[in-house]
């Protein structure tokens, strides 16, 4: 009679065929999880999984049990698969949390970006940036170009890749960040609000220079740049050329100090080309004039009055047509 390996046989399920020396029956019966339905104590197991918050294992337990029976898995293989399910669920949940906290759009990924629309974009440079080595090195990335060429999309996509690598990212419009910081001066929460923009591994400042920097905006922007210098990365997008940035600060000394830190060891990406959003659409300047009233437009946006017409405030008292 063949020797029975007691380490892999569940003695509760060995039948008389095995005892009579039927080795084939022994291997068939000795499967670690013979019965497809979960055993009677499954309710206790499910409760324990919930208590331990192992919802990944909880969700796949029955399907993994069926696979184990069909594939004659060992106990160790069965446990490894369940642990892999739990690890995958936690990683997915952590990624979703990082994307949500970072205000990143899942629809703006590198896979969704059309490099073919603008062949001038250095694809290899973008893919190299998506490895996020610049974040590990505490360096900055500056993306410049006209409206619609994909600056914000690429910034979002690189931010997503950083999240997938376990890094914390925050994507924010530059004007909104400065407005948020400015509000902190009124209620004595400025330092706490500033910490929001110092904490992430990567801070993405979108549309820098699109609006004028009004006090105390230049000072607050300098503080963000200065406090993150050599401690955390900034990815900045702008419609303006870098040569125009100093004038935005209205203070040459502040501009020099802030931009010097921002550009130090930074990688600059310059994108040229047509707007992706404008493809297949006529320029507004090329649209025909549909007005039948050819009187000139005043600064208020309405046609100038005809000679002899009386002025009316707010349109009150006008004849209905």
Order of alpha helices (4+ residues) and beta strands (2+ residues): alpha-alpha-alpha-alpha-alpha-alpha-alpha-beta-alpha-beta-alpha-alpha-beta-alpha-beta-alpha-alpha-beta
